[in-house]
Structures are given as C-alpha cells and as structure tokens.
Amino acid sequence: MQAHDQTDPADPLARERAHLTASRAALRAMRADAEALDIRDVTANWVNAAVLERQIDDRIKALADLAHTPLFFGRLDYLHAPGADQAEGADGEQFYIGRRHVHDADGDPMVIDWRAPVSQPFYRASKKDPMDIALRRRFGYTGGDLTAYEDEHLSDPAEDERASRLLQREIERPRVGPMRDIVATIQPEQDEIVRSELGGSVCVQGGPGTGKTAVGLHRVAYLLYAHRERLARTGTLVIGPNASFLHYIEQVLPALGELEVKQATVDDLVAHVEVRGTDDTAAALVKGDARMAEVLRRAVRSHVTLPTEPVMVVRGSRRWRVPAYELEEIVRELLAREIRYGAARDALPQRVAHAVLVRMEQAGEAPDDRVQDAVARNPAVKAAVKSIWPPVDPAKLVLRLLSDAEFLAEHAEGVLDADEQKALLWTKPPRSVKSAKWSAADAVLIDEAHDLVSRTPSLGHVVLDEAQDLSPMQYRAVGRRCTTGSATVLGDLAQGTTPWATRSWDEALGHLGKADAVVEELTAGFRVPREVIAYASRLLPAIAPGLTEVASVRESPGSLAVREVADLDAACLEACAESLRREGSIGLIAADARVPALAQALTAAGVTYLSPGEETTPDTRLTLVPASLAKGLEYDYVVLDEPAAVVDGEPDERTGLRRLYVALTRAVSGLIVVHAAPLPEQLA
C-alpha cells in the first residue's frame, strides 16, 4: 500500500483535485438544469403539476453540494470491463466512488454512486479476491479539501496487505455535531448486510462500536437506490429509542441524498392517547407481555352477540324475512374467518342483504347490486347489525379492561393468573378516556386494539434500532407497520436495560412477525478503542453470558484511565477540562440522580454544557448525559462519573450493570472513569 500527501512533490494530487473541481461544477450544472425545468406545458392538470413540482423540488434538494462533505472518497481502476450484468465500464476504466451519481454535460459519469453494482469492489475486494480491481485508491480530506490519497495494488502479489491509514484516520476523525455517514469506511461484513435484498428481513446483533446503527441507515439508503419506485409507494421508516437519538442520526440519510425517510419512536407510532402516567414494574411487565394480545382479542370479540330474532325487510308492498338461525350462520361464518372486527362489521349488512336478494330471486324478481346496497342500508338491517356487531372504541375497551375486574377476569381466564390481573387494574379507575392517566404501555395496548378493529397500514421497509429494549407488545406494534414489507432490526442483547429486555433474537423476531429473518453478528469494533472495550467487556459474563466479545481493530495506548478520588465533583470537572484540551466532543455521563449536582458544579465553574440531542459546536463541545439517555450516542472523549451510582440507579443489579456497560462504551478516543465509591466487583 502506498500513501501520498500534499508534501510529496511527485504526487499527482493536482489531477485528482482537478477531477473534484470538475465534478463539483458538474453537480452544480445538474442542479441548475433541474431548477430550470419548465413544466407548464407538460402536465395534464394541476394535480399532476403539483406532484411533478414536488418531485423536481426533491431532486433539487438531493443535488445540493455540501461543502464539507467529500463528493467522492475513492477510486477503482478495473483490469477489464465489468461483467455483462454491469453496464458501465471498459478495459482499464477508472470509477470515482462517492455519495451520489454525478455526470458531465454529455451524460458520462464523473462520480459513481456508492450503491451501484460497479462500486461494490470498493468495499469487498481484497488480495485474496481482487474482484478484477487493479488499484483501489482512498482519498483523505481536510474539511472539503482533498489533501491525501492512498493506493492498494490488489493485483500485485508483491505488495503487502496492510491496514489503511486513511481509513483509520476517517474512523477516528473527531465527532462534533450529529452522527455522520460511514460510507467511506464500510467494511466487507457490513457491506454484505447493507446490500442484502429488500424481500428478506435482517437482524443485526452488534456490540458497541461495531457500526450497527450506521449499517441500518446505509441499508435504507441502498434499498431506496435499488428499489426506489416500490419504496416510494410503500414508504420507509426509521424507529429509534428516543427523540435525542433520532436528532443525533437525522443528518445521515440526507447526506447520502435521501430526504424522504421518516423517523419516529415507538411511542410516536402508538400515540392514540396522551401519555401522562407511568407504570410500576409489575404492571409494565404484564402490559408488555405478548399474552395481552389474546386478552384483547377475546375482549374485542366479546362484543358480538349471536342473533335471536329474525330480520324483517320491507320494500314497497313486499316483506322479506331472514330467520334468526340463518343470521346466526352468517355471524358464525364471519367470526370463523378471523378477519378484523371492523371489516366483519362492514361485511355483515351486505351478507344479510344478500340473503334477502336470494329470496327476491326465488320469488321471480331480478334485483341488481344497487338493490343489494339499498337493502344493506335498510333501517331494519342497520338496527340488527348494531345489535349483533356493535362498534368498538379501542381506548374505551382498554379502559374497561384496566378498570373492571370482572370484565378483565372473563377475558384473561387461563391466560393471566390472579396476581397478574391484579397488577393490571387501576386502584382508582378514571371516569373517561380523556381523564385517564395513560402510560406508554397502555398506549401500546390501545394500538393492538386498534389493529384488531381495523388493519394497520404496512410500510415497505422499517429499521428498528436499539431493539433489545422493546417489550413483546412493542415488537408487535412495530411488526404491524411492516406486515407486507421487510425489517432491519438492530441491537445488542448486552445493552438491554428495561425489565422486559429481549432475551433472544429468535423470540423477538417471532413477536415482530419476522421469524424467518436472518440474524447477523457484527463482532469487529471500529469506534471504541481496544483498551476501553476490553475493560467494559469484563461485565459480559454477568450481563449477557455467551455473547461474543467485540474485538476492536483500534489500538490506542493511554485511551483508558480509572481514577479513585476523594472529591467526586472536583475530579469530574478536572477530567472534563483535560478532555476539552483535546479536539472533539466530550460526554460527561453520570447516574441520573447525580446529574443535578454535576450541572450545578459545571455552572459554578463557568463551564457551558449541552443536554443530549443538542448539537455540539466548536465553542460548546461538552454534553452532560444522564446514563438513561446515553444509549446510541457517541463522543470522542467520555468522562464517566461514579460507576457504582450508575448500577445502583437501576431496579436490579443486572440491569444496572448493563446500563454501566452502555456508559463505558460511548467513547471513540478516550475514557476517564472517576469514582469515590468502590467499583463494581466485575470491573475490579
């Protein structure tokens, strides 16, 4: 491998910089062409015009040239023309690999999208399998300026295969601001997941720093490239654990030219009621249990009453009678089909009307569909339907289950025991849906009831991040959003910090409705230094026995310091000041109960700080992070305050140790652990 930078007089950087300048000019020209489009005479009506105008606006936004984001980051020199399945390329042709496609005035490509088939060897080619690549070149940037490049001659047996210095530098680049894409540093095992097909669901188990979140986001970008038309119709969604996390990742897809992907938390998805209450652990565990789905199903179906009276339909001078036994057959047949409650209720008047039409035909009449619709709207039929199959309000149904012990016992018999039923019941039932202090788990139950009444629309693809913290009922809520689509599930069993945390991916995928999903494990760490991840991994036998330890590719001597101190606040301030003298972002992570004291100490010392989700700037690089919100976030340097307090802040030791594992693994370049109390024995 040969490395070059701007200090080498023989280096052809000028030619590469000229290509960058020309590519940026071509991108500006592409955007100008889009802005100049005149659609006044090409649309049939105002609706078509509005749709086309929006598409053009999206195209203009996607063609924005982001000054500090390199337009291309690599180059491939092919030995021969790519295969017949790859239309581009000729003998010896070079391809510049970047975040989006750029072409010149003649339509010839100047930059190839990283998702195109011809770009794949940039991520997969090796000495063992060069994939017909003579040379792979990586570029190094400072800001938006191309300042270095590095060559790998994959077809040259004499050249040693070594780790890329530019790749390492890009991984270690200081993090100020929101999460950025990893498109220049995707590894072969990550690329396989990114490019897996839309039809199949994938579950990625990945320890801290393995890039699972970035892999999930890049998979969305790849699927939108490969299946744009289909996903434009069906939609895509990224689900994260909280608003802070979503804010942190929200710039990744736009940087890759994808502007239409929606983001939400699970709470956002099920927001049928306002959440103002909380559950104790016992109630939350029962409400989150998948058995609640059966209780709700029974409760919804209990509203159906088998008919005991006939229906008499009067039309003109004729009267048509449908006897009770025939109505009962219709109702039983609808119940047996297990269709949605609302769909069956809509079908019932048509079935009754059909029975009337049969009698009309037997009497020699020739009724058509309009007659059937009129009979279905007949007052006698409508009254019978209301009596047999009344409407169900999902929130009122859940309210009754949680308030009425007899109603709950009737539908939970054989499903929940007496103690579990008692845990569900409100001590003081609210008067109405509006006055109820619903919890987050109640909202999930109401969402389940909504789906029992009318089907939840399905999206084309859903990415679910930090999935290990979801309850079975939350998995079902997400699964309803991709019943006809696919899912990418991302998580780490060792980082599950809820009482209902996922025990196995097979179990979770079953609740999600994706039991056939492929489970992939990422074990190579690129973010957390080797010394730091090894220290945190001492907790694994206690929190996730049998899970593979992350093997970091980054050795960084001096990246870990563990300090026993007398004055905790003062030591934390000193460690923060030490970290601030370095380049990059700093996270001060502490047990939630310790945050107010540390906030006071920082303010008294005149140190400005941010809350999680607020964007770091060159002037304010320190974020004070409650341990409960640290998951999914990353900082160049982390100061961890009092590990024992992090453990003690959770209801049980295993959850506390998992929370500590999360906090210990947020650092990219260095970690300082400050403690006055003894460390947990697993770390000693």
Backbone hydrogen bonds, N-H to C=O, Kabsch-Sander energy under -0.5 kcal/mol:
donor,donor_aa,acceptor,acceptor_aa,energy
2,Q,151,D,-2.1
4,H,149,Y,-2.8
6,Q,147,T,-1.2
8,D,5,D,-1.9
11,D,8,D,-1.6
13,L,11,D,-0.6
14,A,11,D,-0.6
15,R,12,P,-0.6
16,E,12,P,-1.3
17,R,13,L,-3.1
18,A,14,A,-2.3
19,H,15,R,-1.9
20,L,16,E,-2.1
21,T,17,R,-2.7
22,A,18,A,-2.6
23,S,19,H,-2.4
24,R,20,L,-2.4
25,A,21,T,-2.0
26,A,22,A,-2.3
27,L,23,S,-2.4
28,R,24,R,-2.3
29,A,25,A,-2.1
30,M,26,A,-2.3
31,R,27,L,-2.1
32,A,28,R,-2.5
33,D,29,A,-2.4
34,A,30,M,-1.8
35,E,31,R,-2.5
36,A,32,A,-1.6
37,L,34,A,-0.9
39,I,37,L,-0.6
42,V,39,I,-1.1
43,T,39,I,-0.6
49,A,45,N,-2.1
50,A,46,W,-2.4
51,V,47,V,-2.3
52,L,48,N,-2.8
53,E,49,A,-2.6
54,R,50,A,-2.1
55,Q,51,V,-2.2
56,I,52,L,-2.3
57,D,53,E,-2.4
58,D,54,R,-2.5
59,R,55,Q,-2.1
60,I,56,I,-2.5
61,K,57,D,-2.4
62,A,58,D,-2.5
63,L,59,R,-1.2
64,A,61,K,-1.6
66,L,64,A,-0.8
67,A,65,D,-0.7
69,T,66,L,-2.0
73,F,97,I,-2.5
74,G,97,I,-1.4
75,R,137,R,-2.3
76,L,95,F,-2.8
77,D,135,L,-2.5
78,Y,76,L,-0.6
78,Y,93,E,-2.1
79,L,132,D,-2.7
80,H,132,D,-0.5
86,Q,83,G,-2.2
87,A,85,D,-0.6
93,E,90,A,-2.5
95,F,76,L,-2.5
97,I,74,G,-2.6
97,I,95,F,-0.5
98,G,112,I,-2.6
99,R,71,L,-0.9
100,R,71,L,-0.5
102,V,111,V,-2.2
104,D,108,D,-2.5
107,G,104,D,-1.9
110,M,102,V,-3.5
111,V,102,V,-1.9
112,I,96,Y,-3.7
114,W,98,G,-1.9
116,A,113,D,-1.9
119,S,116,A,-1.7
120,Q,116,A,-0.6
120,Q,117,P,-1.2
122,F,119,S,-2.0
123,Y,120,Q,-1.8
124,R,120,Q,-1.8
125,A,121,P,-2.0
126,S,129,D,-1.9
133,I,130,P,-1.5
134,A,77,D,-2.7
134,A,132,D,-0.6
135,L,77,D,-1.3
136,R,152,E,-2.5
137,R,75,R,-2.9
138,R,150,E,-2.6
139,F,73,F,-2.2
140,G,148,A,-3.3
142,T,145,D,-2.5
145,D,142,T,-2.1
147,T,140,G,-2.6
147,T,145,D,-0.6
148,A,140,G,-1.7
149,Y,4,H,-1.9
150,E,138,R,-2.2
151,D,2,Q,-3.4
152,E,136,R,-2.2
154,L,152,E,-1.2
155,S,134,A,-1.0
156,D,153,H,-1.5
159,E,156,D,-1.2
162,R,160,D,-0.8
168,Q,164,S,-2.1
169,R,165,R,-2.3
170,E,166,L,-2.5
171,I,167,L,-2.2
172,E,168,Q,-2.0
173,R,169,R,-0.6
173,R,170,E,-0.7
176,V,174,P,-0.8
179,M,248,Y,-2.9
185,T,182,I,-2.2
186,I,182,I,-0.7
191,D,187,Q,-2.9
192,E,188,P,-1.9
193,I,189,E,-0.9
194,V,190,Q,-2.6
195,R,191,D,-2.5
196,S,193,I,-1.4
200,G,197,E,-0.8
202,V,487,A,-2.3
203,C,518,V,-3.1
204,V,489,V,-3.7
205,Q,203,C,-0.7
205,Q,520,E,-3.0
206,G,204,V,-0.7
206,G,491,G,-2.4
207,G,522,L,-1.0
210,T,207,G,-1.7
215,V,211,G,-2.6
216,G,212,K,-2.3
217,L,213,T,-2.3
218,H,214,A,-2.6
219,R,215,V,-2.0
220,V,216,G,-1.7
221,A,217,L,-2.0
222,Y,218,H,-2.5
223,L,219,R,-2.9
224,L,220,V,-2.4
225,Y,221,A,-1.3
226,A,222,Y,-2.7
227,H,223,L,-2.7
228,R,225,Y,-0.5
231,L,227,H,-2.5
232,A,228,R,-2.1
233,R,229,E,-1.2
234,T,230,R,-2.0
235,G,231,L,-2.7
237,L,461,H,-1.7
238,V,262,K,-2.6
239,I,237,L,-0.5
239,I,463,V,-3.5
240,G,238,V,-0.5
240,G,264,A,-2.0
246,L,242,N,-1.9
247,H,243,A,-2.5
248,Y,244,S,-1.8
249,I,245,F,-1.8
250,E,246,L,-1.1
252,V,249,I,-1.9
255,A,251,Q,-1.8
256,L,252,V,-0.8
256,L,253,L,-0.9
257,G,254,P,-1.7
258,E,253,L,-2.7
259,L,257,G,-0.7
262,K,236,T,-1.3
264,A,238,V,-2.3
266,V,240,G,-0.5
269,L,265,T,-1.6
270,V,266,V,-1.5
271,A,268,D,-1.2
272,H,270,V,-2.5
273,V,270,V,-0.5
276,R,274,E,-0.7
276,R,438,W,-1.7
277,G,438,W,-3.0
284,A,280,D,-2.6
285,L,281,T,-2.4
286,V,282,A,-1.6
287,K,283,A,-2.8
288,G,284,A,-2.0
289,D,286,V,-1.1
292,M,289,D,-2.0
293,A,290,A,-1.6
294,E,291,R,-0.8
295,V,291,R,-1.6
296,L,292,M,-2.5
297,R,293,A,-2.1
298,R,294,E,-2.5
299,A,295,V,-2.2
300,V,296,L,-2.6
301,R,297,R,-2.3
302,S,298,R,-1.6
303,H,300,V,-1.4
304,V,301,R,-1.8
305,T,388,I,-2.5
311,V,322,V,-2.4
313,V,311,V,-0.6
313,V,320,W,-3.3
314,V,312,M,-0.5
315,R,313,V,-0.5
315,R,318,R,-2.7
318,R,315,R,-2.1
320,W,313,V,-3.1
322,V,311,V,-2.8
327,L,323,P,-1.9
328,E,324,A,-2.6
329,E,325,Y,-1.7
330,I,326,E,-1.9
331,V,327,L,-2.5
332,R,328,E,-2.9
333,E,329,E,-2.2
334,L,330,I,-2.0
335,L,331,V,-2.4
336,A,332,R,-2.4
337,R,333,E,-1.1
338,E,335,L,-1.3
339,I,334,L,-0.7
341,Y,452,L,-2.7
342,G,453,V,-2.4
343,A,453,V,-0.6
344,A,340,R,-2.5
345,R,341,Y,-2.1
346,D,342,G,-2.1
347,A,343,A,-1.6
348,L,344,A,-1.8
350,Q,346,D,-0.5
351,R,347,A,-2.1
352,V,348,L,-2.5
353,A,349,P,-2.4
354,H,350,Q,-2.2
355,A,351,R,-1.9
356,V,352,V,-1.7
357,L,353,A,-2.5
358,V,354,H,-2.1
359,R,355,A,-1.3
360,M,356,V,-2.0
361,E,357,L,-2.6
362,Q,358,V,-2.2
363,A,359,R,-1.3
364,G,361,E,-1.7
365,E,360,M,-2.5
371,V,368,D,-0.5
372,Q,368,D,-1.8
373,D,369,D,-2.5
374,A,370,R,-2.0
375,V,371,V,-2.7
376,A,372,Q,-2.3
377,R,373,D,-1.1
378,N,375,V,-1.5
382,K,378,N,-2.7
383,A,379,P,-2.4
384,A,380,A,-2.0
385,V,381,V,-2.6
386,K,382,K,-2.2
387,S,383,A,-1.8
388,I,384,A,-2.9
389,W,385,V,-3.2
397,L,393,D,-2.4
398,V,394,P,-2.2
399,L,395,A,-2.4
400,R,396,K,-2.2
401,L,397,L,-2.1
402,L,398,V,-2.2
403,S,399,L,-0.8
403,S,400,R,-0.6
404,D,400,R,-3.1
405,A,403,S,-0.8
408,L,404,D,-2.4
409,A,405,A,-2.6
410,E,406,E,-2.3
411,H,407,F,-1.4
412,A,408,L,-1.9
413,E,409,A,-0.7
415,V,412,A,-2.4
416,L,412,A,-2.6
421,Q,417,D,-2.3
422,K,418,A,-2.3
423,A,419,D,-2.1
424,L,420,E,-1.2
425,L,421,Q,-1.3
426,W,402,L,-2.8
436,A,432,S,-1.0
438,W,274,E,-0.6
438,W,436,A,-1.4
443,A,439,S,-1.9
444,V,440,A,-1.3
445,L,441,A,-1.7
446,I,442,D,-2.5
447,D,443,A,-1.9
448,E,444,V,-2.1
449,A,445,L,-2.3
450,H,446,I,-2.6
451,D,447,D,-2.0
452,L,448,E,-1.7
453,V,449,A,-1.6
454,S,450,H,-3.2
459,L,481,R,-3.5
460,G,235,G,-1.8
461,H,235,G,-1.4
462,V,486,S,-1.9
463,V,237,L,-2.9
464,L,462,V,-0.5
464,L,488,T,-2.8
465,D,239,I,-2.9
465,D,463,V,-0.6
467,A,490,L,-2.8
469,D,466,E,-1.2
470,L,467,A,-2.1
473,M,288,G,-2.0
475,Y,471,S,-2.4
476,R,472,P,-2.0
477,A,473,M,-1.8
478,V,474,Q,-2.2
479,G,475,Y,-3.1
480,R,476,R,-2.0
481,R,477,A,-0.5
481,R,478,V,-1.4
482,C,479,G,-1.6
483,T,480,R,-0.7
486,S,460,G,-2.1
488,T,462,V,-2.5
489,V,202,V,-3.1
489,V,487,A,-0.5
490,L,464,L,-3.1
491,G,204,V,-2.1
495,Q,492,D,-2.2
496,G,493,L,-1.2
497,T,495,Q,-0.5
501,A,498,T,-2.0
502,T,468,Q,-2.8
508,A,504,S,-2.0
509,L,505,W,-3.0
510,G,506,D,-1.6
511,H,507,E,-1.8
512,L,508,A,-1.9
513,G,509,L,-0.8
513,G,510,G,-0.7
514,K,509,L,-2.8
517,A,514,K,-2.2
518,V,201,S,-2.1
520,E,203,C,-3.4
520,E,518,V,-0.6
522,L,205,Q,-2.7
522,L,520,E,-0.5
523,T,521,E,-0.6
525,G,523,T,-0.6
525,G,551,A,-1.9
526,F,209,G,-3.2
527,R,209,G,-1.3
530,R,554,R,-3.3
533,I,529,P,-2.5
534,A,530,R,-2.1
535,Y,531,E,-1.6
536,A,532,V,-2.4
537,S,533,I,-2.2
538,R,535,Y,-1.2
539,L,536,A,-1.9
540,L,537,S,-1.2
542,A,539,L,-1.3
543,I,539,L,-1.6
544,A,540,L,-3.1
547,L,544,A,-2.0
551,A,523,T,-2.9
552,S,550,V,-0.8
553,V,525,G,-2.7
555,E,553,V,-0.7
556,S,554,R,-0.6
559,S,556,S,-1.7
561,A,671,L,-2.2
563,R,561,A,-0.5
563,R,673,V,-3.5
565,V,563,R,-0.5
565,V,675,H,-2.5
568,L,566,A,-0.8
571,A,567,D,-2.2
572,C,568,L,-2.3
573,L,569,D,-2.3
574,E,570,A,-2.2
575,A,571,A,-2.3
576,C,572,C,-2.4
577,A,573,L,-2.5
578,E,574,E,-2.2
579,S,575,A,-2.1
580,L,576,C,-2.6
581,R,577,A,-0.8
581,R,578,E,-0.5
582,R,579,S,-1.9
585,S,175,R,-0.6
586,I,621,R,-3.0
587,G,637,Y,-2.5
588,L,586,I,-0.5
588,L,623,T,-3.0
589,I,587,G,-0.8
589,I,639,V,-2.3
590,A,625,V,-2.0
594,R,591,A,-1.8
595,V,591,A,-0.8
595,V,592,D,-0.9
598,L,594,R,-2.0
599,A,595,V,-2.8
600,Q,596,P,-2.1
601,A,597,A,-2.1
602,L,598,L,-2.6
603,T,599,A,-2.3
604,A,600,Q,-2.6
605,A,601,A,-1.6
606,G,603,T,-1.3
607,V,602,L,-2.8
608,T,606,G,-0.6
610,L,622,L,-2.1
614,E,611,S,-2.3
617,T,620,T,-2.2
621,R,619,D,-0.5
623,T,586,I,-2.5
624,L,610,L,-2.6
625,V,588,L,-3.1
625,V,623,T,-0.7
627,A,590,A,-2.6
629,L,626,P,-2.3
630,A,627,A,-1.1
633,L,630,A,-2.0
635,Y,666,R,-2.5
637,Y,585,S,-2.3
638,V,670,G,-2.3
639,V,587,G,-2.6
640,L,638,V,-0.5
640,L,672,I,-2.8
641,D,589,I,-2.8
641,D,639,V,-0.6
642,E,674,V,-2.5
645,A,642,E,-1.0
646,V,642,E,-1.3
647,V,643,P,-2.0
648,D,644,A,-2.6
649,G,645,A,-1.2
650,E,647,V,-1.5
656,G,652,D,-2.2
657,L,653,E,-2.9
658,R,654,R,-2.1
659,R,655,T,-2.4
660,L,656,G,-2.0
661,Y,657,L,-2.2
662,V,658,R,-2.1
663,A,659,R,-2.2
664,L,660,L,-2.5
665,T,661,Y,-0.8
665,T,662,V,-1.0
666,R,663,A,-0.9
668,V,635,Y,-2.1
669,S,636,D,-3.1
670,G,636,D,-1.6
671,L,559,S,-3.3
672,I,638,V,-2.6
673,V,561,A,-3.2
673,V,671,L,-0.5
674,V,640,L,-2.8
674,V,672,I,-0.5
675,H,563,R,-2.6
683,L,680,P,-2.1
684,A,680,P,-0.9
